[in-house]
């Protein structure tokens, strides 16, 4: 069990040692068609590649860019059927190969949700596991 925590912590620390790509919601337009703009940027080694992993009820446009750029790339995602929700999941890679996955869920009513990035979930999980470990140690001592 300790090895799993050590590997997870190592992955978090190694990705935190340099800038990784960041994907943020830049704007929402209720349209029609409803759309979101997502800013994708890497201030470290620069962006190398942007992939769309999931595109449900949306069209996604990623403008061409020069690999290694540190400037923000603005991707536009538009709803196809305005009566249904849309979902887009991106994976952005920097020049070193580090990547970030981000998912955006929205609809024509202006509801926009961003699902937490895996690194955030890993940190929360490590915190909860650490609290459980401390509690079990205290129970053994008592």
N, CA, C and O of each residue as an XYZ file, in Angstrom:
568
protein
N       0.829     -1.188      0.000
C       0.000      0.000      0.000
C       0.871      1.248      0.000
O       0.537      2.235     -0.655
N       1.973      1.216      0.721
C       2.864      2.375      0.772
C       3.439      2.695     -0.607
O       3.656      3.861     -0.938
N       3.684      1.657     -1.411
C       4.250      1.869     -2.739
C       3.287      2.646     -3.635
O       3.717      3.486     -4.426
N       1.996      2.372     -3.516
C       0.998      3.082     -4.320
C       1.024      4.566     -3.980
O       1.021      5.406     -4.880
N       1.050      4.902     -2.676
C       1.094      6.299     -2.258
C       2.384      6.964     -2.723
O       2.375      8.114     -3.162
N       3.494      6.233     -2.626
C       4.779      6.796     -3.041
C       4.784      7.084     -4.541
O       5.274      8.127     -4.973
N       4.237      6.157     -5.338
C       4.184      6.375     -6.783
C       3.275      7.539     -7.139
O       3.602      8.339     -8.015
N       2.128      7.639     -6.461
C       1.214      8.745     -6.727
C       1.861     10.068     -6.345
O       1.744     11.050     -7.079
N       2.543     10.104     -5.203
C       3.213     11.322     -4.774
C       4.338     11.670     -5.733
O       4.527     12.845     -6.050
N       5.096     10.676     -6.206
C       6.158     10.915     -7.168
C       5.603     11.501     -8.456
O       6.202     12.416     -9.022
N       4.468     10.993     -8.933
C       3.858     11.530    -10.147
C       3.431     12.974     -9.944
O       3.611     13.804    -10.835
N       2.868     13.282     -8.780
C       2.453     14.656     -8.493
C       3.664     15.567     -8.423
O       3.657     16.650     -9.009
N       4.711     15.141     -7.711
C       5.893     15.983     -7.563
C       6.632     16.177     -8.876
O       7.130     17.271     -9.142
N       6.717     15.134     -9.711
C       7.431     15.274    -10.974
C       6.694     16.206    -11.922
O       7.324     16.959    -12.665
N       5.350     16.164    -11.905
C       4.611     17.064    -12.790
C       4.607     18.482    -12.241
O       4.429     19.436    -12.999
N       4.801     18.638    -10.927
C       4.802     19.965    -10.336
C       6.167     20.641    -10.470
O       6.281     21.840    -10.219
N       7.215     19.889    -10.863
C       8.553     20.459    -10.935
C       8.733     21.362    -12.142
O       9.690     22.135    -12.184
N       7.857     21.292    -13.113
C       7.901     22.212    -14.243
C       6.477     22.540    -14.673
O       5.530     21.836    -14.324
N       6.345     23.608    -15.426
C       5.002     24.030    -15.861
C       4.405     22.968    -16.777
O       5.086     22.430    -17.650
N       3.141     22.678    -16.569
C       2.418     21.759    -17.437
C       1.325     22.554    -18.142
O       0.973     23.644    -17.693
N       0.787     22.034    -19.228
C      -0.275     22.763    -19.923
C      -1.466     23.033    -19.001
O      -1.840     22.196    -18.179
N      -2.048     24.215    -19.157
C      -3.203     24.627    -18.367
C      -4.349     24.907    -19.328
O      -4.169     25.608    -20.325
N      -5.525     24.365    -19.035
C      -6.726     24.586    -19.845
C      -7.748     25.288    -18.971
O      -8.132     24.769    -17.923
N      -8.191     26.469    -19.394
C      -9.142     27.238    -18.600
C     -10.285     27.723    -19.476
O     -10.116     27.974    -20.669
N     -11.448     27.848    -18.856
C     -12.604     28.397    -19.553
C     -12.366     29.889    -19.738
O     -12.200     30.621    -18.761
N     -12.350     30.339    -20.983
C     -12.095     31.741    -21.287
C     -13.394     32.532    -21.370
O     -13.468     33.655    -20.872
N     -14.431     31.950    -22.003
C     -15.715     32.649    -22.095
C     -16.825     31.679    -22.476
O     -16.581     30.584    -22.982
N     -18.053     32.119    -22.216
C     -19.250     31.376    -22.581
C     -20.161     32.322    -23.346
O     -20.352     33.469    -22.943
N     -20.731     31.835    -24.463
C     -21.679     32.617    -25.259
C     -22.948     31.776    -25.404
O     -22.899     30.687    -25.976
N     -24.106     32.274    -24.883
C     -25.336     31.483    -24.967
C     -25.883     31.338    -26.381
O     -26.796     30.548    -26.618
N     -25.322     32.105    -27.328
C     -25.681     31.931    -28.732
C     -27.069     32.371    -29.087
O     -27.564     33.324    -28.486
N     -27.729     31.737    -30.027
C     -27.350     30.443    -30.604
C     -26.295     30.569    -31.709
O     -26.236     31.605    -32.372
N     -25.485     29.576    -31.919
C     -25.347     28.397    -31.065
C     -24.548     28.727    -29.805
O     -23.641     29.558    -29.833
N     -24.897     28.063    -28.699
C     -24.135     28.228    -27.465
C     -22.717     27.736    -27.709
O     -22.502     26.745    -28.406
N     -21.751     28.442    -27.125
C     -20.356     28.039    -27.332
C     -19.506     28.436    -26.138
O     -19.873     29.313    -25.356
N     -18.370     27.776    -26.014
C     -17.371     28.142    -25.017
C     -16.035     28.338    -25.727
O     -15.758     27.712    -26.750
N     -15.221     29.213    -25.167
C     -13.842     29.382    -25.600
C     -12.963     28.840    -24.484
O     -13.123     29.220    -23.325
N     -12.035     27.954    -24.828
C     -11.113     27.367    -23.864
C      -9.709     27.835    -24.209
O      -9.237     27.651    -25.331
N      -9.043     28.446    -23.225
C      -7.652     28.888    -23.404
C      -6.733     27.752    -22.981
O      -6.866     27.205    -21.886
N      -5.798     27.405    -23.860
C      -4.855     26.315    -23.612
C      -3.460     26.907    -23.718
O      -3.102     27.487    -24.744
N      -2.659     26.760    -22.642
C      -1.352     27.408    -22.626
C      -0.372     26.610    -21.790
O      -0.742     25.969    -20.807
N       0.889     26.664    -22.203
C       1.981     26.104    -21.413
C       3.069     27.162    -21.359
O       3.637     27.528    -22.389
N       3.361     27.656    -20.161
C       4.357     28.722    -20.018
C       5.760     28.182    -19.792
O       6.716     28.952    -19.692
N       5.887     26.865    -19.710
C       7.206     26.259    -19.525
C       7.863     25.986    -20.867
O       8.351     26.902    -21.530
N       7.870     24.719    -21.262
C       8.525     24.324    -22.514
C       7.704     24.694    -23.745
O       8.228     24.695    -24.859
N       6.416     25.008    -23.555
C       5.553     25.367    -24.676
C       4.663     24.208    -25.087
O       4.980     23.045    -24.841
N       3.539     24.545    -25.722
C       2.594     23.528    -26.196
C       3.168     22.764    -27.380
O       3.832     23.335    -28.244
N       2.902     21.468    -27.404
C       3.328     20.650    -28.535
C       2.125     20.118    -29.320
O       2.144     20.082    -30.550
N       1.071     19.701    -28.587
C      -0.059     19.042    -29.246
C      -1.309     19.207    -28.403
O      -1.241     19.215    -27.173
N      -2.451     19.339    -29.064
C      -3.750     19.391    -28.384
C      -4.648     18.355    -29.046
O      -4.877     18.397    -30.255
N      -5.156     17.423    -28.241
C      -6.052     16.386    -28.743
C      -7.438     16.572    -28.145
O      -7.575     17.008    -27.002
N      -8.468     16.239    -28.923
C      -9.837     16.189    -28.419
C     -10.144     14.713    -28.187
O     -10.222     13.930    -29.134
N     -10.317     14.342    -26.923
C     -10.561     12.949    -26.567
C     -12.041     12.581    -26.672
O     -12.384     11.471    -27.077
N     -12.920     13.530    -26.299
C     -14.362     13.307    -26.347
C     -15.011     14.588    -26.855
O     -14.643     15.687    -26.441
N     -15.977     14.436    -27.753
C     -16.758     15.575    -28.247
C     -18.186     15.101    -28.447
O     -18.525     14.555    -29.498
N     -19.035     15.312    -27.426
C     -20.431     14.883    -27.480
C     -21.326     16.091    -27.750
O     -21.367     17.023    -26.946
N     -22.037     16.081    -28.864
C     -22.967     17.125    -29.264
C     -22.277     18.482    -29.419
O     -22.875     19.524    -29.149
N     -21.034     18.463    -29.849
C     -20.286     19.707    -30.052
C     -19.398     19.598    -31.287
O     -19.018     18.505    -31.707
N     -19.079     20.759    -31.858
C     -18.008     20.846    -32.851
C     -16.878     21.629    -32.188
O     -17.113     22.644    -31.532
N     -15.669     21.151    -32.366
C     -14.506     21.745    -31.711
C     -13.550     22.265    -32.774
O     -13.201     21.549    -33.713
N     -13.132     23.510    -32.619
C     -12.157     24.106    -33.528
C     -10.912     24.470    -32.732
O     -10.976     25.231    -31.767
N      -9.783     23.917    -33.150
C      -8.495     24.261    -32.554
C      -7.679     24.928    -33.650
O      -7.389     24.301    -34.669
N      -7.306     26.186    -33.458
C      -6.558     26.871    -34.508
C      -5.151     26.286    -34.650
O      -4.604     25.745    -33.688
N      -4.565     26.392    -35.845
C      -3.185     25.917    -36.005
C      -2.242     26.755    -35.142
O      -2.470     27.947    -34.936
N      -1.179     26.118    -34.640
C      -0.190     26.833    -33.842
C       1.174     26.193    -34.054
O       1.273     25.037    -34.466
N       2.205     26.943    -33.772
C       3.574     26.451    -33.895
C       3.950     25.710    -32.620
O       3.875     26.288    -31.535
N       4.357     24.427    -32.723
C       4.782     23.705    -31.522
C       5.872     24.470    -30.779
O       6.785     25.030    -31.387
N       5.759     24.482    -29.454
C       6.704     25.207    -28.612
C       6.208     26.589    -28.219
O       6.869     27.293    -27.455
N       5.039     26.987    -28.738
C       4.524     28.312    -28.404
C       4.142     28.405    -26.930
O       3.640     27.446    -26.342
N       4.386     29.567    -26.350
C       3.979     29.847    -24.975
C       2.734     30.730    -24.932
O       2.229     31.045    -23.855
N       2.240     31.127    -26.105
C       1.049     31.967    -26.173
C      -0.198     31.122    -25.977
O      -0.191     29.942    -26.326
N      -1.283     31.693    -25.424
C      -2.517     30.919    -25.265
C      -3.146     30.604    -26.621
O      -3.184     31.449    -27.515
N      -3.630     29.389    -26.754
C      -4.366     28.947    -27.937
C      -5.830     28.908    -27.518
O      -6.169     28.286    -26.511
N      -6.697     29.564    -28.276
C      -8.118     29.616    -27.938
C      -8.885     28.647    -28.835
O      -8.965     28.828    -30.050
N      -9.449     27.608    -28.202
C     -10.272     26.623    -28.899
C     -11.741     27.005    -28.718
O     -12.172     27.336    -27.613
N     -12.508     26.955    -29.814
C     -13.929     27.278    -29.770
C     -14.727     25.980    -29.893
O     -14.500     25.180    -30.801
N     -15.668     25.786    -28.961
C     -16.521     24.601    -28.953
C     -17.976     25.049    -29.009
O     -18.427     25.786    -28.133
N     -18.725     24.609    -30.041
C     -20.123     25.011    -30.226
C     -21.051     23.815    -30.074
O     -20.742     22.704    -30.504
N     -22.210     24.076    -29.442
C     -23.249     23.046    -29.331
C     -23.855     22.768    -30.701
O     -24.074     23.694    -31.481
N     -24.125     21.508    -30.997
C     -24.795     21.136    -32.246
C     -26.305     21.211    -32.038
O     -26.993     21.955    -32.737
N     -26.823     20.440    -31.078
C     -28.246     20.458    -30.751
C     -28.406     21.309    -29.494
O     -27.967     20.911    -28.415
N     -29.029     22.475    -29.629
C     -29.141     23.429    -28.529
C     -30.005     22.924    -27.375
O     -29.930     23.460    -26.270
N     -30.822     21.901    -27.617
C     -31.699     21.357    -26.578
C     -31.001     20.317    -25.711
O     -31.564     19.854    -24.718
N     -29.770     19.945    -26.086
C     -29.034     18.916    -25.350
C     -27.743     19.501    -24.792
O     -27.245     20.519    -25.272
N     -27.208     18.834    -23.764
C     -25.934     19.248    -23.188
C     -24.781     18.888    -24.122
O     -24.894     17.985    -24.952
N     -23.672     19.610    -23.971
C     -22.462     19.328    -24.731
C     -21.316     18.989    -23.797
O     -21.281     19.437    -22.651
N     -20.386     18.199    -24.292
C     -19.233     17.776    -23.504
C     -18.016     17.732    -24.404
O     -18.069     17.191    -25.509
N     -16.914     18.304    -23.928
C     -15.649     18.203    -24.650
C     -14.548     17.890    -23.642
O     -14.499     18.470    -22.557
N     -13.667     16.966    -24.017
C     -12.518     16.617    -23.179
C     -11.256     16.777    -24.022
O     -11.113     16.168    -25.082
N     -10.356     17.603    -23.530
C      -9.096     17.872    -24.205
C      -7.947     17.195    -23.474
O      -8.021     16.937    -22.273
N      -6.881     16.910    -24.220
C      -5.593     16.570    -23.617
C      -4.554     17.430    -24.311
O      -4.416     17.388    -25.533
N      -3.826     18.207    -23.530
C      -2.800     19.099    -24.065
C      -1.434     18.609    -23.604
O      -1.235     18.295    -22.431
N      -0.486     18.547    -24.557
C       0.868     18.082    -24.283
C       1.842     19.242    -24.430
O       1.693     20.086    -25.314
N       2.843     19.273    -23.551
C       3.907     20.245    -23.753
C       5.054     19.573    -24.501
O       4.981     18.385    -24.814
N       6.096     20.318    -24.785
C       7.221     19.810    -25.579
C       7.933     18.665    -24.870
O       8.508     17.801    -25.532
N       7.907     18.638    -23.529
C       8.581     17.573    -22.783
C       7.764     16.290    -22.728
O       8.264     15.255    -22.286
N       6.497     16.347    -23.177
C       5.633     15.168    -23.153
C       4.659     15.155    -21.991
O       3.791     14.284    -21.933
N       4.779     16.102    -21.058
C       3.827     16.185    -19.948
C       2.472     16.596    -20.517
O       2.401     17.344    -21.492
N       1.403     16.101    -19.904
C       0.076     16.429    -20.434
C      -0.908     16.747    -19.316
O      -0.697     16.407    -18.152
N      -1.976     17.403    -19.706
C      -3.085     17.726    -18.810
C      -4.373     17.390    -19.549
O      -4.511     17.666    -20.741
N      -5.311     16.792    -18.827
C      -6.632     16.494    -19.379
C      -7.640     17.378    -18.662
O      -7.608     17.499    -17.437
N      -8.538     17.999    -19.429
C      -9.597     18.815    -18.840
C     -10.886     18.569    -19.606
O     -10.878     18.366    -20.820
N     -11.991     18.591    -18.876
C     -13.303     18.313    -19.455
C     -14.237     19.474    -19.146
O     -14.256     19.991    -18.029
N     -15.017     19.880    -20.157
C     -15.954     20.982    -20.008
C     -17.347     20.507    -20.432
O     -17.510     19.890    -21.484
N     -18.347     20.803    -19.596
C     -19.726     20.401    -19.827
C     -20.569     21.664    -19.815
O     -20.483     22.453    -18.875
N     -21.393     21.871    -20.856
C     -22.197     23.087    -20.904
C     -23.473     22.851    -21.694
O     -23.615     21.848    -22.392
N     -24.405     23.804    -21.569
C     -25.649     23.745    -22.330
C     -26.053     25.158    -22.734
O     -25.369     26.124    -22.399
N     -27.149     25.275    -23.445
C     -27.576     26.575    -23.966
C     -28.103     27.506    -22.882
O     -28.256     28.703    -23.124
N     -28.385     26.979    -21.688
C     -28.894     27.806    -20.593
C     -27.791     28.551    -19.855
O     -28.063     29.294    -18.913
N     -26.584     28.357    -20.270
C     -25.475     29.063    -19.637
C     -24.823     28.317    -18.506
O     -23.987     28.887    -17.805
N     -25.175     27.055    -18.297
C     -24.556     26.266    -17.245
C     -23.245     25.720    -17.785
O     -23.219     25.023    -18.799
N     -22.173     26.041    -17.105
C     -20.858     25.566    -17.530
C     -20.182     24.941    -16.324
O     -20.036     25.584    -15.284
N     -19.775     23.703    -16.459
C     -19.065     23.004    -15.391
C     -17.730     22.534    -15.928
O     -17.630     22.102    -17.076
N     -16.708     22.617    -15.096
C     -15.416     22.040    -15.444
C     -15.147     20.918    -14.454
O     -15.203     21.132    -13.243
N     -14.858     19.737    -14.952
C     -14.536     18.597    -14.117
C     -13.089     18.750    -13.664
O     -12.234     19.097    -14.479
N     -12.784     18.500    -12.379
C     -11.415     18.681    -11.882
C     -10.394     17.870    -12.670
O     -10.686     16.774    -13.147
N      -9.218     18.417    -12.795
C      -8.136     17.737    -13.496
C      -7.652     16.559    -12.655
O      -7.795     16.574    -11.432
N      -7.081     15.539    -13.296
C      -6.616     14.365    -12.552
C      -5.611     14.698    -11.451
O      -5.619     14.055    -10.402
N      -4.754     15.682    -11.668
C      -3.750     16.028    -10.655
C      -4.444     16.542     -9.399
O      -3.996     16.260     -8.288
N      -5.533     17.292     -9.561
C      -6.290     17.793     -8.418
C      -6.907     16.634     -7.652
O      -6.860     16.589     -6.423
N      -7.488     15.697     -8.397
C      -8.076     14.527     -7.752
C      -7.013     13.697     -7.041
O      -7.269     13.152     -5.967
N      -5.825     13.597     -7.627
C      -4.732     12.844     -6.999
C      -4.322     13.501     -5.687
O      -4.103     12.808     -4.693
N      -4.214     14.820     -5.669
C      -3.837     15.519     -4.438
C      -4.902     15.352     -3.353
O      -4.571     15.132     -2.188
N      -6.173     15.456     -3.728
C      -7.252     15.262     -2.756
C      -7.204     13.831     -2.225
O      -7.341     13.607     -1.023
N      -7.011     12.865     -3.122
C      -6.926     11.465     -2.711
C      -5.766     11.205     -1.771
O      -5.900     10.464     -0.797
N      -4.615     11.822     -2.066
C      -3.454     11.670     -1.178
C      -3.733     12.268      0.191
O      -3.334     11.708      1.213
N      -4.416     13.405      0.213
C      -4.748     14.034      1.494
C      -5.662     13.155      2.327
O      -5.445     12.985      3.527
N      -6.681     12.597      1.696
C      -7.622     11.716      2.413
C      -6.904     10.458      2.889
O      -7.104     10.015      4.020
N      -6.069      9.884      2.027
C      -5.320      8.679      2.411
C      -4.380      8.988      3.577
O      -4.238      8.179      4.495
N      -3.748     10.143      3.540
C      -2.846     10.537      4.631
C      -3.585     10.684      5.948
O      -3.081     10.270      6.992
N      -4.777     11.270      5.910
C      -5.570     11.414      7.137
C      -5.967     10.041      7.675
O      -5.941      9.812      8.884
N      -6.341      9.116      6.761
C      -6.692      7.768      7.188
C      -5.505      7.042      7.794
O      -5.651      6.325      8.785
N      -4.326      7.223      7.202
C      -3.106      6.592      7.723
C      -2.785      7.134      9.114
O      -2.460      6.364     10.018
N      -2.873      8.451      9.291
C      -2.598      9.047     10.597
C      -3.580      8.528     11.645
O      -3.198      8.238     12.778
N      -4.827      8.418     11.259
C      -5.845      7.933     12.195
C      -5.557      6.496     12.609
O      -5.700      6.141     13.779
N      -5.150      5.667     11.642
C      -4.866      4.263     11.970
C      -3.632      4.151     12.866
O      -3.575      3.281     13.735
N      -2.649      5.022     12.660
C      -1.447      5.026     13.516
C      -1.816      5.412     14.947
O      -1.326      4.811     15.903
N      -2.682      6.415     15.089
C      -3.103      6.848     16.434
C      -3.886      5.747     17.126
O      -3.765      5.565     18.337
N      -4.692      5.007     16.364
C      -5.498      3.918     16.949
C      -4.587      2.793     17.444
O      -4.879      2.182     18.471
N      -3.486      2.506     16.736
C      -2.552      1.458     17.124
C      -1.793      1.842     18.391
O      -1.522      0.991     19.238
N      -1.445      3.139     18.521
C      -0.694      3.618     19.674
C      -1.554      3.571     20.931
O      -1.058      3.259     22.013
N      -2.840      3.880     20.790
C      -3.732      3.957     21.970
C      -4.099      2.613     22.520
O      -4.836      2.528     23.502
